[in-house]
């Protein structure tokens, strides 16, 4: 296993300069965000008063509408065609619901119930299946998005965050008790359980260029790197200051880790899995997405109630 101990090395000469170019104030405390495939719309959750989702235009960066009355929205996913977003309401300890928001008019069209405690949610590449990490029920739940009925369940202890592999064949789940769990989505069976190291996971990401999984651990300041083909842990990045989420540039080897306790973003060369630089000037950055053209990243900063364009 490769261990990387210098997360704040100086940028090499091949990395283009990166910096915050614009910051937009948002209501509440922005925590998570998603972008449509065209790169023209952002949807940002704010779990604190007012609990809301704000729809933004990226051209220019501006607020279109703030959707309120959503309780405490945290987890969010967007359909492949951009027609709907799914947002959890974590305002209660049990009985978490998921609101379905139609993006044409930014209105709630349905509320899905029947969960105990929703954590991560994810859609497959076609938007036909919604997968829910029901932390309280220790289940991965699969829903048909045409009618939001359950079509599958898999027992997974305390699932925290979930992603669907690009081929839609497997789900990769970061869990509080079993580390990294891989589920075969065709038959809802657990294929593998890999325990990287002690530490509660924060989020999980999948490289668009390599079959690799990246799991952040805020409490231990570590990013675990997993080979999804073997599958097993293949490396670590240590010394991070509260790593939260990772986002990938599909047009290059670069990825970006928000460090919520360090007020910065670390830039990773995913070919070598080493950090090449940092972007400073944040308070407590959390969610991050990279635009389809690879030019800009957008960061939800819970510390100063804003979204920044990098």
C-alpha positions as CSV (number, residue, x, y, z in Angstrom):
1,X,0.0,0.0,0.0
2,X,1.3,3.4,-0.9
3,X,1.3,6.0,1.8
4,X,1.5,9.7,1.0
5,X,2.6,11.8,3.9
6,X,3.1,15.3,2.4
7,X,-0.4,16.6,1.6
8,X,0.7,20.2,1.2
9,X,3.6,20.0,-1.2
10,X,4.2,22.8,-3.6
11,X,2.4,22.7,-6.9
12,X,4.4,21.3,-9.8
13,X,4.9,23.3,-13.0
14,X,2.2,21.3,-14.9
15,X,-0.7,22.3,-12.7
16,X,-2.6,25.5,-13.8
17,X,-3.1,28.1,-11.1
18,X,-6.4,27.7,-9.3
19,X,-8.1,30.2,-7.0
20,X,-11.5,31.5,-6.0
21,X,-12.8,33.8,-8.6
22,X,-16.3,34.5,-7.3
23,X,-18.3,34.0,-4.1
24,X,-22.1,34.1,-3.7
25,X,-23.9,34.4,-0.4
26,X,-26.6,31.8,0.2
27,X,-29.3,31.4,2.9
28,X,-28.6,29.0,5.8
29,X,-25.5,26.9,5.9
30,X,-24.7,25.4,2.5
31,X,-23.4,21.8,2.9
32,X,-23.9,19.7,-0.3
33,X,-24.5,20.4,-4.0
34,X,-25.1,18.8,-7.3
35,X,-24.9,20.0,-10.9
36,X,-26.8,19.1,-14.1
37,X,-25.0,17.5,-17.0
38,X,-25.0,20.7,-19.0
39,X,-23.2,22.5,-16.2
40,X,-25.7,25.3,-16.2
41,X,-27.5,24.7,-12.9
42,X,-26.4,24.0,-9.3
43,X,-28.7,22.8,-6.5
44,X,-27.3,23.5,-3.0
45,X,-28.7,22.1,0.3
46,X,-28.8,24.0,3.5
47,X,-29.7,21.9,6.5
48,X,-30.1,24.9,8.9
49,X,-32.6,27.6,9.1
50,X,-34.0,28.1,6.6
51,X,-33.8,24.5,5.6
52,X,-33.8,24.8,1.9
53,X,-32.4,24.0,-1.5
54,X,-31.2,26.9,-3.6
55,X,-31.2,26.6,-7.4
56,X,-28.4,28.6,-9.0
57,X,-27.4,29.5,-12.5
58,X,-23.7,29.1,-13.3
59,X,-23.8,31.6,-16.2
60,X,-23.4,34.0,-14.4
61,X,-23.3,32.6,-10.9
62,X,-26.6,33.8,-9.5
63,X,-29.6,32.6,-7.4
64,X,-32.6,31.5,-9.4
65,X,-34.8,30.4,-6.5
66,X,-34.6,29.2,-3.0
67,X,-37.0,26.3,-2.2
68,X,-38.0,26.4,1.5
69,X,-40.0,24.2,3.8
70,X,-37.8,21.2,3.3
71,X,-37.0,20.6,7.0
72,X,-33.3,19.8,7.2
73,X,-32.0,18.8,3.7
74,X,-28.6,17.2,3.6
75,X,-28.3,14.4,1.0
76,X,-29.0,15.2,-2.6
77,X,-28.9,13.5,-6.0
78,X,-29.9,14.7,-9.5
79,X,-31.5,12.7,-12.3
80,X,-29.3,12.1,-15.4
81,X,-31.7,14.3,-17.5
82,X,-31.8,17.0,-14.9
83,X,-35.6,16.8,-14.6
84,X,-35.7,16.0,-10.9
85,X,-33.6,16.1,-7.7
86,X,-34.0,14.0,-4.6
87,X,-33.3,15.6,-1.2
88,X,-33.4,14.0,2.2
89,X,-35.1,15.7,5.2
90,X,-33.0,14.9,8.2
91,X,-35.0,17.1,10.6
92,X,-36.1,14.1,12.7
93,X,-34.1,11.3,14.3
94,X,-36.1,8.6,12.7
95,X,-38.6,8.4,9.9
96,X,-36.4,10.4,7.4
97,X,-38.2,11.2,4.2
98,X,-37.0,12.1,0.7
99,X,-38.5,15.0,-1.2
100,X,-38.7,14.8,-5.0
101,X,-38.3,18.2,-6.6
102,X,-39.2,18.8,-10.2
103,X,-36.6,21.3,-11.6
104,X,-38.7,22.9,-14.3
105,X,-40.7,24.9,-11.7
106,X,-38.5,24.0,-8.6
107,X,-41.5,22.5,-6.7
108,X,-41.8,19.4,-4.5
109,X,-44.0,16.9,-6.4
110,X,-43.7,13.9,-4.0
111,X,-42.4,12.8,-0.6
112,X,-41.0,9.3,-0.3
113,X,-41.3,7.7,3.2
114,X,-40.7,4.4,4.8
115,X,-37.1,4.8,5.8
116,X,-35.6,5.0,9.3
117,X,-32.5,7.3,8.9
118,X,-31.5,8.3,5.4
119,X,-27.8,9.0,4.8
120,X,-26.4,8.9,1.3
121,X,-28.5,8.7,-1.8
122,X,-27.5,8.1,-5.4
123,X,-29.0,7.5,-8.8
124,X,-27.8,5.2,-11.6
125,X,-26.5,6.7,-14.8
126,X,-29.9,6.5,-16.5
127,X,-31.9,7.8,-13.6
128,X,-34.1,4.8,-13.4
129,X,-33.0,3.7,-10.0
130,X,-32.6,5.6,-6.7
131,X,-30.4,3.9,-4.1
132,X,-30.8,5.0,-0.5
133,X,-28.4,4.3,2.4
134,X,-30.8,3.7,5.3
135,X,-28.3,4.1,8.1
136,X,-30.9,3.4,10.8
137,X,-32.3,0.2,9.1
138,X,-28.8,-1.0,8.1
139,X,-30.0,-1.5,4.5
140,X,-29.3,-0.4,1.0
141,X,-32.7,0.3,-0.5
142,X,-33.3,0.4,-4.3
143,X,-36.3,2.3,-5.7
144,X,-37.8,2.4,-9.2
145,X,-37.9,6.2,-10.0
146,X,-40.9,5.8,-12.3
147,X,-43.2,5.1,-9.3
148,X,-40.8,5.3,-6.3
149,X,-41.6,1.7,-5.2
150,X,-39.0,-0.5,-3.6
151,X,-37.5,-3.0,-6.0
152,X,-34.7,-4.3,-3.8
153,X,-33.0,-4.3,-0.4
154,X,-29.5,-5.4,0.8
155,X,-28.4,-5.7,4.4
156,X,-25.5,-3.4,5.0
157,X,-24.5,-2.4,8.5
158,X,-24.8,1.4,9.2
159,X,-24.3,2.6,5.6
160,X,-23.1,6.2,5.5
161,X,-22.6,7.2,1.9
162,X,-23.2,5.5,-1.4
163,X,-22.1,5.8,-5.1
164,X,-23.0,3.8,-8.1
165,X,-20.2,2.6,-10.4
166,X,-20.2,4.0,-13.9
167,X,-21.4,0.7,-15.4
168,X,-24.4,0.7,-13.0
169,X,-23.4,-2.9,-12.0
170,X,-22.2,-2.2,-8.5
171,X,-22.8,0.1,-5.5
172,X,-19.8,1.2,-3.4
173,X,-20.8,2.1,0.2
174,X,-18.9,3.7,3.0
175,X,-20.2,2.4,6.3
176,X,-19.6,3.2,9.9
177,X,-19.1,-0.4,11.0
178,X,-17.8,-2.4,8.0
179,X,-15.7,0.1,6.1
180,X,-16.1,-0.2,2.3
181,X,-18.9,-2.5,1.1
182,X,-19.5,-3.5,-2.5
183,X,-23.0,-4.6,-3.6
184,X,-24.0,-6.4,-6.8
185,X,-27.0,-4.4,-8.0
186,X,-28.3,-7.1,-10.3
187,X,-29.2,-9.4,-7.4
188,X,-28.7,-7.2,-4.3
189,X,-25.9,-9.3,-2.9
190,X,-22.9,-8.1,-1.0
191,X,-19.8,-9.0,-3.1
192,X,-17.1,-7.8,-0.7
193,X,-16.4,-6.0,2.6
194,X,-13.1,-4.3,2.9
195,X,-12.0,-2.6,6.2
196,X,-9.4,0.0,5.4
197,X,-8.6,1.4,8.9
198,X,-10.3,2.6,12.0
199,X,-12.3,5.8,11.4
200,X,-15.8,6.9,10.6
201,X,-16.1,7.7,6.8
202,X,-17.4,11.1,5.7
203,X,-17.9,10.5,1.9
204,X,-17.0,8.3,-1.0
205,X,-16.1,9.1,-4.6
206,X,-15.3,7.1,-7.8
207,X,-12.7,8.1,-10.3
208,X,-14.0,8.6,-13.9
209,X,-10.6,7.5,-15.3
210,X,-9.5,4.6,-13.1
211,X,-11.5,1.9,-11.3
212,X,-10.7,3.5,-7.9
213,X,-12.7,4.4,-4.9
214,X,-11.8,7.3,-2.6
215,X,-13.1,7.4,1.0
216,X,-12.6,10.4,3.2
217,X,-12.2,10.1,7.0
218,X,-12.6,13.6,8.6
219,X,-11.7,12.5,12.1
220,X,-8.4,10.9,11.1
221,X,-7.4,13.3,8.4
222,X,-7.1,10.5,5.9
223,X,-8.3,9.7,2.4
224,X,-8.4,5.9,1.7
225,X,-7.8,4.8,-1.9
226,X,-9.3,1.5,-3.0
227,X,-8.8,-0.6,-6.2
228,X,-12.3,-1.5,-7.2
229,X,-11.2,-4.4,-9.4
230,X,-9.3,-6.4,-6.8
231,X,-11.0,-5.1,-4.6
232,X,-8.7,-3.9,-1.8
233,X,-7.1,-0.8,-0.3
234,X,-4.3,0.4,-2.6
235,X,-3.2,3.6,-0.9
236,X,-3.8,6.5,1.5
237,X,-3.3,10.2,1.7
238,X,-2.6,11.3,5.2
239,X,-2.3,14.6,7.1
240,X,-5.4,16.2,5.6
241,X,-7.3,18.8,7.7
242,X,-10.8,17.4,7.9
243,X,-11.2,15.9,4.4
244,X,-14.9,16.0,3.5
245,X,-15.6,15.4,-0.2
246,X,-13.7,14.7,-3.4
247,X,-14.7,15.8,-7.0
248,X,-13.0,14.8,-10.2
249,X,-12.1,16.7,-13.4
250,X,-13.3,14.4,-16.2
251,X,-11.0,16.1,-18.7
252,X,-7.7,15.7,-16.7
253,X,-6.0,13.6,-14.0
254,X,-7.0,16.2,-11.3
255,X,-9.3,15.7,-8.4
256,X,-10.1,18.1,-5.5
257,X,-10.6,17.4,-1.8
258,X,-12.4,19.8,0.4
259,X,-10.7,20.1,3.8
260,X,-13.4,21.5,6.1
261,X,-11.2,21.9,9.1
262,X,-8.4,23.6,7.2
263,X,-10.4,26.0,5.1
264,X,-8.8,24.9,1.9
265,X,-9.0,22.4,-1.1
266,X,-6.2,20.0,-1.9
267,X,-5.5,19.2,-5.6
268,X,-4.7,15.6,-6.4
269,X,-3.0,14.1,-9.4
270,X,-5.0,10.8,-9.5
271,X,-2.5,9.1,-11.8
272,X,0.1,9.3,-9.1
273,X,-2.3,9.8,-6.2
274,X,-0.2,12.6,-4.8
275,X,-1.2,16.2,-3.8
276,X,0.2,18.9,-6.1
277,X,-1.2,22.0,-4.5
278,X,-3.9,23.7,-2.5
279,X,-6.6,26.3,-3.0
280,X,-7.0,28.6,0.0
281,X,-9.5,31.2,1.1
282,X,-12.4,29.1,2.3
283,X,-13.9,28.9,5.8
284,X,-15.4,25.4,6.1
285,X,-15.7,24.0,2.6
286,X,-17.9,20.9,2.3
287,X,-19.6,19.9,-1.0
288,X,-17.8,20.2,-4.3
289,X,-18.5,19.6,-8.0
290,X,-16.5,20.1,-11.1
291,X,-18.2,21.5,-14.2
292,X,-18.3,19.2,-17.3
293,X,-15.9,21.4,-19.2
294,X,-13.3,21.1,-16.4
295,X,-12.8,24.8,-16.2
296,X,-14.5,25.5,-12.8
297,X,-15.3,23.9,-9.6
298,X,-18.1,25.0,-7.3
299,X,-17.8,24.7,-3.5
300,X,-20.4,24.8,-0.8
301,X,-18.9,26.6,2.3
302,X,-20.9,25.9,5.4
303,X,-18.7,28.3,7.4
304,X,-19.5,31.5,5.6
305,X,-22.9,30.6,4.1
306,X,-21.7,30.8,0.5
307,X,-20.9,29.0,-2.8
308,X,-17.6,29.8,-4.4
309,X,-16.6,29.3,-8.1
310,X,-13.0,28.2,-8.4
